[in-house]
Amino acid sequence: MPTVLESSHREFRAFVADSTGIQITLPVIVTEHGVLDQFARYMYLNRIKSRSWQESATFSLQLLLEYMEANQGFYDNPRALFTAFSDTLYTGTVSNSSDPSGLWWQPRQPDDAGKLIGHVTRFTDWLAAVNEGAKLQLNPWQQANRHEERLNWAAYSHRRDNAFLAHLWRSTSQTKQSRAVRSRTMPVERQTPTKAFPEEHFELLVCEGFRRRSRDSRGPTDLRNVLITYLMHYGGLRLSEALSLWSDDVSLEAGEVIVRIYHPEYGRAPGGQANRAAYLQSQYGLQPRNRLVKATDPLFLGWKNGLITDPHRRCFEVFFYPYEAGLVFAGLWRDYHLKQRVKPKVGEAHPYAFTKRDGQPYSHRMFRKAHKLAVKRIGLVYEKMEGTTPHGHRHAYGQRLARGGADPLLIKNAMHHASIKSSQTYTQRTTTQMRQDLRDLEARLRSQHSENSHDLLIKE
């Protein structure tokens, strides 16, 4: 079997922007000639993007460089190369268990391929714009290496022939324009229910699944895992949002249990004098967890840009449904902090509510492991399609709201979706409901026909 081509690899490098000395860690692409300087500049310009966006953009360009390396001499113009690259993302490179190219790519789903093409397009758009004004740059490009020469070649074609790649632009201002390479999208409307954690097994999960195996003076149940699960199942949170909670973020106000989820960087810090990024740095010497490097730091937490409903505090509230679940949560929260939360060691302080045995913040991976064991302990299969992974609890929350008759706008706000389209998965008619609706329609038509026939006989 041919060896997979490895013309480049990803690394994380620290960038220092100015005299403050503050470092920003970003993914870069390293070839046999060193760091791909053009892409490093592009990453720095997009440093405020989410880590998942940055890593997806890096992976996309790695694929492009690998394809260029494997197809030297096959294409004499960028448009043909990019069209072939796009096609290959959809079709893969393996045929009859062989792959002369050495890439060994498997076919990708249309949505996945489209995202990769979109990243490549945005980078080459930027590269073309930069090269256009190269003579006016205060910090001009240095001598390009082989990989950069190929990208510049593509950018030159971009300037000359306009857009040569991708499909993702649907703005009304561009309705008369079209990319040379367009996506292979399929019309999709979900009519199968998103898999949610089964409600009938929830109490067993929190009572028996998270039960401690050995006797413990702090109590028989791991309240930390129960609280996190309550936040997802009855509050609709994502796991990363629940784990980002600080001990000060839960309060009792006018008899109501208030849980606030703050933006990890810009959310207001305790005391209200700084945002959370500045507070973490000044008080604890820490970075927000969404700034950590996912590949190397287990404490990394993603942030999905949930809808901020309190612009002053830069946070959103958790809305428990049913309401009584919030009262149960409040009691468990009090017991956890009194009996089970392990305080950080001296010199290792932090504000996060959920901690490990050594007092350090609880990680995404550790909860997933505990949740998987708990699911199996109560006799369920741990599988995304069964709704038994952690995210299944958020789906259970959304479906519970829909079953209760909540309108799409209420579901949107309760689940902190930025767009109401994201909430439609919970209100969309399923195939089972569609079949029943059609049977009901047929029955009404038969009944109407029967009534009309009866009225006609009476008139006669």
N, C-alpha and C positions, 0 to 999 in steps of 0.2 A: 504493500500500500504506500503511495507517495506520502512524503512528509508534508504536513500542513505548513503553508507559508507563514512566516512571522517577520514581516518587513518592519513592524513597529510594535511598540507595547506602551501601555499606560503607566504613568507614575504620578505621584502627588508631589508638588513642589511648593515651597513657601515663597510668596511674593511680598516685597516690602514696597509700599506705595510712595512713602515720603519720609521726612525726617522724624516722624513720630516713632518709626521703627515697628509699627503694628504689622504683623504678618497675616497674610491671607493664603490659606492652603487651597490650591486648585489642581485639577487634573491636567496633565500635559501629555503629549505624544512624543515618544522618544524613538528615533530611528538609529540606524548605524552611524549616522552623521551627527547625532545629538538631538537636543530638543527641537521640535518643529516650531521655529520661532513665530511664524505667522499665526499658527493656531494658539500658541501661548498668549499672544496679544489679544486674540479674539476671546479667549477664556477670561482674561483679565477684564475686558470690557463688559463681560457678562457675569461678573463675580457676584452680583446680587441675585442671580438666578438660583433656583433650588439645586441642591446637590444631585438629585435625580436627573434634572435637565442637563446639567453639566456632564454627568457621566454618560448619558444617552448621546449627547452631541459628540463626545470623545469617541465612543464606540462606533458611531456612524462614520466618522472620518477615518478611523482605523480600517473599517471595511473597505472604504473607497481606496485607500492607499494599498491595501492588500490586492484589490482587484487590478489596480494600475500595474502593480509589480508583476502579477501573474499574466498580464496581457500586453507586455511590451511589444511594440511593433505590429499589433493587430489592428490598431485604429489610427488613422491619420488626421482625425479631427475630434475635438472634445465632445461634440454633440453625439456622434456615433458611439463614443466610449460611454458617455453617461446614460444613453438609452440602453446600451447593453448591460451596464451596471444595474440599472433599475430593473430590467427584465430578470436578471439573475437573482436579485433579491426575492422575487416571486417564485422563480422556478427552481432555484438551487443549482448546484454544479455537478451533482452526482448522477451518473447514468449507468445503469447495468453494473452497479457496485464498483465503478471505476470513476476516476476524476483526474484526467491528465493535467488540469490546471493546478492541482495541489491545494485548492481552497477547501474542498469538502464542506460546502455550504448546503444546509438543508433548506427546502422551500419555507418561506415565511408567510404568516397570515397577512392578508392585505392591509389591515390596520397597522401592523408592526412594520411592514415594508414601507408604508406611506410615511410613518413617523421618521424612519431613518432617512428617507429621501428628503423629507422636509428639513431635517437638520443639515444635510449636505448642501441643500439649496440656500439656506440662510447663510451658511459660512461662505459659500462661493459668491453670493450676492455681496456680502461684506468685502470679500477679497477683491472683487471687481471694482467696487467703489474706492477702496484704498489705493489700488494700483492706478486708477484713473487720475488721482491727485498726488501721485508720488513725488512730483517735482516741487510741490508746495509743502512737503512734510518737514517738520523741524527735526524729526528723528527718522531718517530714511532707512529703507531696508538695506541690510548687508547683502553680500554675495549669496545668492540662493544655492542651496544644495539640490541634489537630484530630485528629491521628493517635492521640494518647494518649486522647482522649475516646472514640474508637471502641473502643480496647482495653479501657478501663474499662467501657464499655457491655457488652462481651462478658463481662468479669469479673463484673459485677453479675448478668447472666443465669446465669453459672456458679454463683454463690452461691445464687441463687433456685431454679434448676432442676437443680442438681448437674451432673454432667459432660455437656457438649454435644459433645465432639469426641474422636475417636480410639478406639483399639482395642487398644493394645499391652499392656494390663495383664492378665496371666494368672496372677496369684498365687492360690493356693488359698484365701487368706483373702477373696478377692473373687469367689468362684464364683457368688454369688447376685446379683452386680451386672453391669451391662453398659453400655458406652459407647453413646451415641446413634449415633455413626458408627463402623462397624467396618471392619476391613481386608478387602481383597479378596485373600486369600491363596490360593495354589494348593499342594496337597500335592506336595512335591518330594522325590525321593530320587535322588541322582546315580547313574546307571548308565553314564556315559561317563567314561573316565579323564581326570583333570585333565592338561592338556597340560604335558609336562615336556621339558626340554632333552634331545635324543637322545644317549644315552650313546655311541653309535658315533662321534659327531663331537666329543666333548669334548677329546680329546688334540690334535686338529687345531686346535681353537679356541685352546687355551692356548699351543700351540707356534707356530702360523702366524698365527692371528688377531691376537694381541697382539704380533707381531713388529714391531720398530722399522723404519721405512723407511730411515733413514740409518744410516751406521756410527756407533757410539757406544761409547766406551771402557768404559761401564758395563755393556755386554752387549747382545745382539741382541734380547732380549725384555723387555717392560715388566712387571717383576716385581710392581709395585703392582697392576695389573689382574689378573694371574694369581692373586695371593694373595687378593684380594677374591672372585674367581670360585671359588677352592678353598673358601673359607669358606661360600659359598652351596651349591655343588654337593656337596661331601663333608662339610660341617658343618651343612647345613640352615639357615643363617642367612638372615634377610631382608637386603636391601641396606643399609637404614638401620642395622641392628645391626653389620654388618661395618664400615661407615664410622665408627661411633662408637668403634672400638677405639683405645686409647692404646698407646703403645710399651711401657709397663710391664705390659700386660695379658696378655702371652704369656710363659710361663716353662717351664723344664724341671724337673720335680719327681719324684724317685725314678725317673728314666729315662723319665717320661711327659711328652708335650707337652701342656701345660695352657693352654687359651685361655679366658679368662673375659670374659663380656660383662656389664658393670655397668649398673645403672640410671643414666641420664644425670644425674639430679639427686641421688638418695639413695644411690647406690653408694658404697662406701668408697673414699676417695682414697688415693694412695700415702702411706705412713706411718701410715695408720689413724687420724689425729687429726680428720678432718673428712669430711663427705660431699662428693661431687664438685661440687655447686653452689657450696658455700662455698670449696672448694679452687680452682676456676676463677676465682672472683672475687678471692680474696686473692693468688693467685700470678700470674695473667695478666690480670686485669680483664675476664674473659669471662663470658658466660652459657652455661649448657648449651644445646646446639644444638636441643633440642626446645622451648626457650622462645623461640627466634627467630621472627620473622614470616615464615611460608612464602611469602606473596605478594611480599615485597620483599627477603628475604635468601637468597641462593643456598646458604648454609651450613646452612640449616634441615634437621634430620633428625627424622622422626617417630619415635614410640615406641609399639609395639603391645602393651605390657604383657605381654611374654613371661613365662612362669612362672619366678619367682625360686626357685632350688633351694638357694641358700646365704643364709639370712636374715642371718647375721652380716656377710657382705661385701655383701649385697644385689646378688647377681649370679647368673648361671647359667653352666655350663661348656658348651663346644662338644664334641660327641661325634662324632669323625670316623668315617665308615663308607664304605669299609673302613678298617681300622686303619692300613694302610700309608700312606694319604693324609695322615694326621697327621704321619708322619715326613717325607714329601716337603714338606709345608707348613713344617715346622720349618727345613729346609735353605734353602728359598726365603726365609723370613722373615729368616734370618741374612744371606743374600746381599743382600737388599733394603736392610737397614739399613747394611750395610758399603759398598755400591756405589751404590745408586740413590736412597735417600731424601734429598730436598732439605731441609736444615735450615731452620727459620724464620729470618728476618732479625732482627738486633738490634732489640729493642723490639716485635717481633711474635711473641714466643714462644707456644707452645701445646703440649699434650701429645699431639695426635692422630698416629697412626702414619702414615696415608696423606696425602701432601702433593702439591701442584701444583708446577709449575716454579719458582714464586716462594716456595715454602716454606710457603704457607698451606694450611689443611686442604682436602682433596679433596672435591668436591661430588657430590651425587646426580646432578645433570644431566651433569657431565663424565664420570662413569663410564658412564652410560647411552649417551652419545654414543660413547664408546670401544668399548663392548660392541656397539653396533649396527654400527659399522664393521667390527669383528672378525668378526661373524656373516656379514656380506655378503662379506667378504674370502675366507671359506672356501666361498662358494657357497650359503649357506642364505638362506631368506627370513626377514626379521626381522618376526615377527608373534606376538602373544600366543597365538593359537590354534594356532600351530606349536610353542609352548613355547620359543621362541628369545629371549624377553625375559629380563632378569635374574631375575625371579621363577620362571622355568621351572627354574632350577637347584635351588631349594628343593623344588619338586615332584618333581624327579628324585631327590633325597635321600629323600623320603618313600616314593616308589614303589619305590626300591631296597630300603629296609627291608622293605616289604610283600612284595616278591618273595622276599626272603630268609627269609620266614616269621616275621618279628617280630610279636608280638601287639600289639593296639591300645594297651595301656598303655605298652609300650616305645616305640612310635612317638610317643605323646603326650609322654613325658618327653624323648625325644631331640630332638623338634621344639619343646619348651618351650611346648606348648599348655596353656592354663589348664583346658580341658575336653576330655574324651576324645572328645566329639562332633566336635571339630575334626579329629581324626585319622581319623575314619571314612571320609573321602573317599579315603583310601589303601587301606582294607581292604574297601570296599564292592564287591560283585560288579558287574562291568561287563556290558553287554548281550552282549558276545561270550562272557563266562564263563557268563552265564545260559543262553544258547542251548546251550552245550556241556553244562552241568549237566542241562538238560532232555533232551538226547540221551542222556546217560549214564543218566538215570533211566529213560527209555524202554527202553534196551537191557537194564537190569537187570530190568525188569518182564517183557520178552519172554523173557529167560533163565529167570526164575523160573517163568513160565507153561509154558515148554518142559519144565523139570524136573518140574513138577507133573504134566504130561501123561504124561511118561515113567514116573513113579512109579505113576500110575494104570494104565497098560498092564501094568506088571510085576505089580501086584496082581491084575489080571484074568487 
